[in-house]
Amino acid sequence: MARITHLVLDILKPHDPPLVAFAQHLAEASPGLSVLADVVEIDDRTQTLLVTCEGRDIDLEAISAAITAMGGSLHSVDKVQVINDTSPA
């Protein structure tokens, strides 16, 4: 089975929760997940983030649910790396 190992996400979030808390909550969505969050735009009510996620087997649905739970929205998946490490039978 192919596994997602790297994602770059375009996310819109409100100012609250703060960036650190938002990134920590995302990291908790998938075991062993590393999250790097960059603010690329700020307006009076929201922040646009470019979030890079790295891990052995990233659960995109869990990350998407975590984003929604914190009042954010996933605008796009801008980059993805997938690995197929199964041997042919």
PyMOL commands that place a pseudoatom at each C-alpha (Angstrom):
pseudoatom trace, name=CA, resn=MET, resi=1, chain=A, elem=C, hetatm=0, pos=[0.000, 0.000, 0.000]
pseudoatom trace, name=CA, resn=ALA, resi=2, chain=A, elem=C, hetatm=0, pos=[1.250, 3.476, -0.845]
pseudoatom trace, name=CA, resn=ARG, resi=3, chain=A, elem=C, hetatm=0, pos=[1.880, 5.824, 2.089]
pseudoatom trace, name=CA, resn=ILE, resi=4, chain=A, elem=C, hetatm=0, pos=[1.895, 9.625, 2.195]
pseudoatom trace, name=CA, resn=THR, resi=5, chain=A, elem=C, hetatm=0, pos=[5.226, 10.832, 3.610]
pseudoatom trace, name=CA, resn=HIS, resi=6, chain=A, elem=C, hetatm=0, pos=[5.232, 14.556, 2.753]
pseudoatom trace, name=CA, resn=LEU, resi=7, chain=A, elem=C, hetatm=0, pos=[2.490, 17.170, 2.288]
pseudoatom trace, name=CA, resn=VAL, resi=8, chain=A, elem=C, hetatm=0, pos=[2.409, 20.902, 1.692]
pseudoatom trace, name=CA, resn=LEU, resi=9, chain=A, elem=C, hetatm=0, pos=[-0.978, 22.398, 2.566]
pseudoatom trace, name=CA, resn=ASP, resi=10, chain=A, elem=C, hetatm=0, pos=[-2.504, 25.835, 1.996]
pseudoatom trace, name=CA, resn=ILE, resi=11, chain=A, elem=C, hetatm=0, pos=[-4.646, 26.564, 5.068]
pseudoatom trace, name=CA, resn=LEU, resi=12, chain=A, elem=C, hetatm=0, pos=[-6.774, 29.522, 6.146]
pseudoatom trace, name=CA, resn=LYS, resi=13, chain=A, elem=C, hetatm=0, pos=[-7.212, 29.856, 9.926]
pseudoatom trace, name=CA, resn=PRO, resi=14, chain=A, elem=C, hetatm=0, pos=[-8.585, 32.437, 12.338]
pseudoatom trace, name=CA, resn=HIS, resi=15, chain=A, elem=C, hetatm=0, pos=[-6.093, 34.316, 14.547]
pseudoatom trace, name=CA, resn=ASP, resi=16, chain=A, elem=C, hetatm=0, pos=[-7.205, 32.160, 17.466]
pseudoatom trace, name=CA, resn=PRO, resi=17, chain=A, elem=C, hetatm=0, pos=[-5.839, 29.557, 18.158]
pseudoatom trace, name=CA, resn=PRO, resi=18, chain=A, elem=C, hetatm=0, pos=[-2.294, 30.921, 17.979]
pseudoatom trace, name=CA, resn=LEU, resi=19, chain=A, elem=C, hetatm=0, pos=[0.078, 29.468, 15.391]
pseudoatom trace, name=CA, resn=VAL, resi=20, chain=A, elem=C, hetatm=0, pos=[2.025, 27.281, 17.851]
pseudoatom trace, name=CA, resn=ALA, resi=21, chain=A, elem=C, hetatm=0, pos=[-1.138, 25.704, 19.299]
pseudoatom trace, name=CA, resn=PHE, resi=22, chain=A, elem=C, hetatm=0, pos=[-2.510, 25.161, 15.789]
pseudoatom trace, name=CA, resn=ALA, resi=23, chain=A, elem=C, hetatm=0, pos=[0.685, 23.396, 14.652]
pseudoatom trace, name=CA, resn=GLN, resi=24, chain=A, elem=C, hetatm=0, pos=[0.805, 21.273, 17.814]
pseudoatom trace, name=CA, resn=HIS, resi=25, chain=A, elem=C, hetatm=0, pos=[-2.792, 20.165, 17.309]
pseudoatom trace, name=CA, resn=LEU, resi=26, chain=A, elem=C, hetatm=0, pos=[-2.031, 19.196, 13.702]
pseudoatom trace, name=CA, resn=ALA, resi=27, chain=A, elem=C, hetatm=0, pos=[1.030, 17.202, 14.803]
pseudoatom trace, name=CA, resn=GLU, resi=28, chain=A, elem=C, hetatm=0, pos=[-1.184, 15.212, 17.175]
pseudoatom trace, name=CA, resn=ALA, resi=29, chain=A, elem=C, hetatm=0, pos=[-3.399, 14.125, 14.255]
pseudoatom trace, name=CA, resn=SER, resi=30, chain=A, elem=C, hetatm=0, pos=[-0.991, 11.434, 13.046]
pseudoatom trace, name=CA, resn=PRO, resi=31, chain=A, elem=C, hetatm=0, pos=[1.665, 9.484, 15.012]
pseudoatom trace, name=CA, resn=GLY, resi=32, chain=A, elem=C, hetatm=0, pos=[5.233, 10.631, 14.348]
pseudoatom trace, name=CA, resn=LEU, resi=33, chain=A, elem=C, hetatm=0, pos=[4.071, 13.659, 12.338]
pseudoatom trace, name=CA, resn=SER, resi=34, chain=A, elem=C, hetatm=0, pos=[6.406, 16.643, 11.980]
pseudoatom trace, name=CA, resn=VAL, resi=35, chain=A, elem=C, hetatm=0, pos=[4.691, 19.969, 11.204]
pseudoatom trace, name=CA, resn=LEU, resi=36, chain=A, elem=C, hetatm=0, pos=[6.267, 23.198, 9.929]
pseudoatom trace, name=CA, resn=ALA, resi=37, chain=A, elem=C, hetatm=0, pos=[3.830, 26.131, 9.680]
pseudoatom trace, name=CA, resn=ASP, resi=38, chain=A, elem=C, hetatm=0, pos=[4.685, 29.349, 7.844]
pseudoatom trace, name=CA, resn=VAL, resi=39, chain=A, elem=C, hetatm=0, pos=[2.414, 32.411, 7.901]
pseudoatom trace, name=CA, resn=VAL, resi=40, chain=A, elem=C, hetatm=0, pos=[2.252, 33.775, 4.351]
pseudoatom trace, name=CA, resn=GLU, resi=41, chain=A, elem=C, hetatm=0, pos=[-0.512, 36.361, 4.775]
pseudoatom trace, name=CA, resn=ILE, resi=42, chain=A, elem=C, hetatm=0, pos=[-2.369, 38.071, 7.604]
pseudoatom trace, name=CA, resn=ASP, resi=43, chain=A, elem=C, hetatm=0, pos=[-5.535, 40.120, 7.473]
pseudoatom trace, name=CA, resn=ASP, resi=44, chain=A, elem=C, hetatm=0, pos=[-7.779, 41.503, 10.208]
pseudoatom trace, name=CA, resn=ARG, resi=45, chain=A, elem=C, hetatm=0, pos=[-9.491, 38.169, 10.985]
pseudoatom trace, name=CA, resn=THR, resi=46, chain=A, elem=C, hetatm=0, pos=[-7.457, 35.339, 9.416]
pseudoatom trace, name=CA, resn=GLN, resi=47, chain=A, elem=C, hetatm=0, pos=[-4.012, 33.973, 8.652]
pseudoatom trace, name=CA, resn=THR, resi=48, chain=A, elem=C, hetatm=0, pos=[-3.022, 32.075, 5.529]
pseudoatom trace, name=CA, resn=LEU, resi=49, chain=A, elem=C, hetatm=0, pos=[-0.541, 29.319, 6.295]
pseudoatom trace, name=CA, resn=LEU, resi=50, chain=A, elem=C, hetatm=0, pos=[1.721, 27.125, 4.217]
pseudoatom trace, name=CA, resn=VAL, resi=51, chain=A, elem=C, hetatm=0, pos=[2.034, 23.954, 6.303]
pseudoatom trace, name=CA, resn=THR, resi=52, chain=A, elem=C, hetatm=0, pos=[4.574, 21.229, 5.586]
pseudoatom trace, name=CA, resn=CYS, resi=53, chain=A, elem=C, hetatm=0, pos=[3.887, 17.819, 7.123]
pseudoatom trace, name=CA, resn=GLU, resi=54, chain=A, elem=C, hetatm=0, pos=[6.381, 14.965, 7.163]
pseudoatom trace, name=CA, resn=GLY, resi=55, chain=A, elem=C, hetatm=0, pos=[5.917, 11.489, 8.544]
pseudoatom trace, name=CA, resn=ARG, resi=56, chain=A, elem=C, hetatm=0, pos=[6.013, 7.786, 7.851]
pseudoatom trace, name=CA, resn=ASP, resi=57, chain=A, elem=C, hetatm=0, pos=[2.301, 7.374, 7.106]
pseudoatom trace, name=CA, resn=ILE, resi=58, chain=A, elem=C, hetatm=0, pos=[0.391, 10.673, 7.102]
pseudoatom trace, name=CA, resn=ASP, resi=59, chain=A, elem=C, hetatm=0, pos=[-3.380, 10.510, 7.592]
pseudoatom trace, name=CA, resn=LEU, resi=60, chain=A, elem=C, hetatm=0, pos=[-4.694, 13.372, 5.437]
pseudoatom trace, name=CA, resn=GLU, resi=61, chain=A, elem=C, hetatm=0, pos=[-8.276, 12.860, 6.619]
pseudoatom trace, name=CA, resn=ALA, resi=62, chain=A, elem=C, hetatm=0, pos=[-7.204, 13.199, 10.272]
pseudoatom trace, name=CA, resn=ILE, resi=63, chain=A, elem=C, hetatm=0, pos=[-5.225, 16.355, 9.480]
pseudoatom trace, name=CA, resn=SER, resi=64, chain=A, elem=C, hetatm=0, pos=[-8.175, 17.819, 7.584]
pseudoatom trace, name=CA, resn=ALA, resi=65, chain=A, elem=C, hetatm=0, pos=[-10.485, 17.055, 10.522]
pseudoatom trace, name=CA, resn=ALA, resi=66, chain=A, elem=C, hetatm=0, pos=[-8.030, 18.717, 12.948]
pseudoatom trace, name=CA, resn=ILE, resi=67, chain=A, elem=C, hetatm=0, pos=[-7.915, 21.837, 10.755]
pseudoatom trace, name=CA, resn=THR, resi=68, chain=A, elem=C, hetatm=0, pos=[-11.723, 22.040, 10.692]
pseudoatom trace, name=CA, resn=ALA, resi=69, chain=A, elem=C, hetatm=0, pos=[-11.966, 21.427, 14.455]
pseudoatom trace, name=CA, resn=MET, resi=70, chain=A, elem=C, hetatm=0, pos=[-9.826, 24.531, 15.046]
pseudoatom trace, name=CA, resn=GLY, resi=71, chain=A, elem=C, hetatm=0, pos=[-11.952, 26.729, 12.769]
pseudoatom trace, name=CA, resn=GLY, resi=72, chain=A, elem=C, hetatm=0, pos=[-9.620, 26.537, 9.774]
pseudoatom trace, name=CA, resn=SER, resi=73, chain=A, elem=C, hetatm=0, pos=[-10.131, 25.372, 6.227]
pseudoatom trace, name=CA, resn=LEU, resi=74, chain=A, elem=C, hetatm=0, pos=[-7.877, 23.399, 3.911]
pseudoatom trace, name=CA, resn=HIS, resi=75, chain=A, elem=C, hetatm=0, pos=[-7.679, 25.389, 0.674]
pseudoatom trace, name=CA, resn=SER, resi=76, chain=A, elem=C, hetatm=0, pos=[-5.441, 23.030, -1.260]
pseudoatom trace, name=CA, resn=VAL, resi=77, chain=A, elem=C, hetatm=0, pos=[-2.849, 20.289, -1.188]
pseudoatom trace, name=CA, resn=ASP, resi=78, chain=A, elem=C, hetatm=0, pos=[0.038, 21.997, -2.979]
pseudoatom trace, name=CA, resn=LYS, resi=79, chain=A, elem=C, hetatm=0, pos=[2.572, 19.164, -2.834]
pseudoatom trace, name=CA, resn=VAL, resi=80, chain=A, elem=C, hetatm=0, pos=[2.471, 15.480, -1.957]
pseudoatom trace, name=CA, resn=GLN, resi=81, chain=A, elem=C, hetatm=0, pos=[5.045, 12.714, -1.756]
pseudoatom trace, name=CA, resn=VAL, resi=82, chain=A, elem=C, hetatm=0, pos=[3.865, 9.119, -1.686]
pseudoatom trace, name=CA, resn=ILE, resi=83, chain=A, elem=C, hetatm=0, pos=[5.947, 5.963, -1.337]
pseudoatom trace, name=CA, resn=ASN, resi=84, chain=A, elem=C, hetatm=0, pos=[4.970, 2.420, -2.276]
pseudoatom trace, name=CA, resn=ASP, resi=85, chain=A, elem=C, hetatm=0, pos=[7.153, 0.116, -0.239]
pseudoatom trace, name=CA, resn=THR, resi=86, chain=A, elem=C, hetatm=0, pos=[5.283, -3.130, -0.776]
pseudoatom trace, name=CA, resn=SER, resi=87, chain=A, elem=C, hetatm=0, pos=[6.894, -5.987, -2.624]
pseudoatom trace, name=CA, resn=PRO, resi=88, chain=A, elem=C, hetatm=0, pos=[5.097, -7.483, -5.609]
pseudoatom trace, name=CA, resn=ALA, resi=89, chain=A, elem=C, hetatm=0, pos=[3.573, -10.880, -4.817]
for i in range(1, 89): cmd.bond("trace and resi %d" % i, "trace and resi %d" % (i + 1))
show_as sticks, trace
zoom trace
